[in-house]
Every structure is written in structure tokens, then in C-alpha cells.
Amino acid sequence: MTQRREAVAPPIAEPITGKERLGDLTEPTEALAQFYRGLNSRDLDLLAQNWDQSNEATMDNPLGGIKRGWEEIRSVYERIFRGPGRLSVEFHDYTLHVSDSFFYPVGRERGRFESGSVALDLAIRTTRVFRRVGGGWRQVHHHGSIEDPAQLAAYQRVAGAALNQRKGEHACTRDSTGTRHPRAPTRRWRGSKDSW
């Protein structure tokens, strides 16, 4: 017995860069363009307009880990935008799945992260979910995965350091009041219980 399979729409080749006409944001591609414009121009207000402001919003990415609620998500973008590194990303090779109340694009991001003399090319598998709010769309979920382990490690090392350090500062942690404290040195295990 042969199983019936529905045809899958071919991927859309034209990338979304954020430079597209935004219009009235009723079209899914306009909502995507709004997000990438906000990200690439470091515009936190534009990202706030794009994301759902509720605690239902979630994000899972290589730098921020899992974040729940707009305030946690916002903090990741604030760190990216305040840091010395520059991020530029476009969305390509994607399919767009649309219903009356939500849509989700599934595709790839390609981009570049530059910090000081270091530049990394990025290739990220990406899914976003938007739901209809009023007459427009609000992002409620993002998942991004860097599939090349070496690229992931390099990005986390370089971008993570750039996000956690300002010029002249050493790595630190913050307590619940936001006060900065020097991070304790990391001890590396050398292979046996007595080999620290």
C-alpha cells in the first residue's frame, strides 16, 4: 500500500535582508523583513514591535540558550547591540507555512559576526513562529542552530566573549541586583580525580 504524500512548496530563493518595503505588516514576509531590519540595524524598538510582549514568547539560540518571555529575549538583543561586535544576517532558502492565525518560516540564515580583528561567517538553520495579533503578526518563537560544530564553537567563543565583556573589562557575573562580580577562574579537569 502506497502512502499518499502532500507536495511540499519549493524553497523561496529571494533572501529577506530587512531592506525590503515593510508596508502595513499584514503580510508574513513584511513581518520577517521587520525583524531582520531591527536585528541588522540594532534597533531594539523595532524588535520590540516585532516580538509578542507576553511571557509566551520563547527563543532558543546558540548564544542566549532558552529564553522565555519578552524581557528575557530582550536582554539577549540588548547584550548583542551593546557589545563591540557587529552582526549582519539574512534569511534564505526558506519555506513559508501560513494559516489564518499563525505562520512559520523554516529556512537558513547566513551572515557575519565581526568583533575587532575577528570575522566569522555564519550558517544557521532557523525556524520562527508568528501569530496574528490584531491585523498584524507578532513573533512568538525562534529557534536557531549552527550545524557545523567548529563554527558553533568559534561563534560561542568570539561572540560570547564580546557579549560578556566591554572594552577593558574582565569576564564577570551579575548578581540578582545587577552588581558585577569577577568570574572565578575555571579549573580544568586533567583526567583523574586528583588531576585538577
C-alpha positions in Angstrom: 0.0 0.0 0.0 1.4 3.4 -1.0 1.2 6.3 1.4 -0.1 9.5 -0.1 2.3 12.4 0.4 1.4 16.1 0.0 3.6 18.2 -2.1 6.0 20.5 -0.3 6.3 24.0 -1.6 9.7 24.7 -3.1 12.0 26.9 -1.1 11.9 30.6 -1.7 15.3 31.7 -3.2 15.0 35.5 -2.7 16.6 36.3 0.7 15.0 38.5 3.3 17.5 41.1 4.4 15.5 43.7 6.3 15.9 46.2 3.4 12.5 45.3 1.9 9.5 47.6 1.9 7.7 47.0 5.2 4.2 48.1 4.2 1.5 47.7 6.8 3.0 44.4 8.2 -0.1 42.3 7.3 1.9 40.1 5.0 4.2 37.4 6.6 7.2 38.5 4.5 6.8 42.0 5.8 6.9 40.8 9.4 10.1 38.8 8.6 11.6 41.9 6.9 10.8 44.0 10.0 12.6 41.5 12.2 15.7 41.4 10.1 15.7 45.2 9.7 15.6 45.6 13.5 18.4 43.0 14.0 20.7 44.3 11.3 20.2 47.9 12.3 20.5 47.2 16.0 17.0 48.7 16.6 15.6 47.3 19.8 12.4 49.3 19.5 11.7 47.7 16.1 12.4 44.3 17.5 10.0 45.0 20.4 7.3 45.8 17.8 8.0 42.5 16.1 8.0 40.2 19.1 5.0 39.3 21.2 5.4 41.1 24.5 3.9 38.3 26.6 5.5 35.6 28.7 4.5 33.1 26.0 7.3 34.3 23.6 10.3 31.9 23.5 13.7 31.9 21.9 16.4 29.2 21.7 19.7 30.2 20.0 23.4 29.5 20.2 24.3 32.4 22.4 21.3 33.1 24.6 20.2 29.5 25.3 16.5 29.1 26.0 14.8 32.4 26.9 11.1 32.7 28.0 9.1 35.9 27.8 9.9 39.1 26.0 12.0 40.5 28.9 14.5 37.6 28.8 14.6 37.7 25.0 15.1 41.5 25.0 18.1 41.1 27.3 19.9 38.9 24.7 19.4 41.5 22.0 20.5 44.3 24.4 23.7 42.4 25.0 24.3 41.9 21.3 23.6 45.6 20.5 25.7 47.0 23.4 28.7 44.8 22.6 31.6 45.7 20.3 30.7 43.0 17.8 28.6 43.6 14.7 26.1 41.1 13.4 24.6 41.0 9.9 22.2 38.3 8.9 19.8 37.5 6.0 17.2 34.7 5.8 17.2 32.5 2.7 16.3 29.1 1.3 13.1 29.0 3.2 9.6 27.7 3.0 6.7 29.7 4.3 3.7 28.0 6.0 0.7 30.2 6.6 -2.7 29.8 8.3 -5.3 32.3 9.4 -3.9 32.7 12.9 -0.2 31.9 12.6 2.7 31.4 10.1 6.1 29.8 10.4 9.1 30.2 8.0 11.6 27.3 8.0 15.0 28.1 6.4 18.5 29.2 6.8 20.3 32.3 7.9 23.6 33.3 6.5 25.6 36.2 8.0 28.7 37.5 9.5 29.8 38.4 13.0 32.7 40.8 13.3 34.5 41.9 16.5 37.8 43.6 16.5 40.1 41.7 14.0 37.9 38.6 14.1 35.3 37.9 11.5 33.1 34.8 11.4 30.8 33.7 8.6 27.6 32.1 10.0 25.3 29.4 8.6 22.2 28.9 10.9 19.2 26.7 10.5 16.2 28.8 11.6 12.6 28.5 12.4 10.4 31.3 13.6 6.7 31.3 14.6 4.4 34.3 14.3 0.8 34.6 15.4 -1.8 37.1 14.3 -2.4 39.9 16.8 -4.9 42.4 15.7 -4.3 42.9 12.0 -0.6 42.2 12.0 1.9 39.5 13.1 3.9 39.1 16.3 6.8 36.7 16.7 6.3 34.2 19.4 9.1 31.7 18.9 12.6 31.5 17.3 14.9 28.5 17.2 18.3 28.7 15.6 21.0 26.0 15.3 24.5 26.3 13.9 25.0 22.9 12.3 28.8 22.9 12.0 30.3 22.1 15.4 33.6 24.0 14.7 31.6 27.1 13.6 29.4 26.9 16.6 32.4 26.7 19.0 34.1 29.6 17.3 30.9 31.8 17.4 30.2 31.0 21.0 33.9 31.8 21.9 34.2 35.0 20.0 30.6 36.4 20.2 30.2 35.1 23.8 33.4 37.0 24.9 32.2 40.1 23.0 28.8 40.0 24.7 30.2 39.3 28.2 33.0 41.9 28.1 33.2 45.6 27.4 36.5 47.1 26.4 39.0 46.8 29.3 36.7 44.7 31.5 37.3 41.1 32.6 34.7 38.4 32.4 32.2 38.8 35.2 28.8 37.6 36.5 26.0 39.7 37.8 24.0 39.0 41.0 20.3 39.5 41.3 20.7 43.3 41.8 22.8 43.6 38.7 26.0 44.2 40.5 29.1 42.9 38.6 31.4 40.4 40.2 34.6 39.0 38.8 34.1 35.5 37.5 36.1 32.8 39.4 38.9 31.2 37.3 37.9 28.0 35.7 39.7 24.8 36.8 40.1 22.2 34.1 40.0 18.5 34.9 43.1 16.7 33.6 41.9 13.1 33.6 41.9 11.7 37.1 40.1 12.6 40.3 43.4 14.1 41.7 44.4 16.0 38.5 42.8 19.4 38.7 
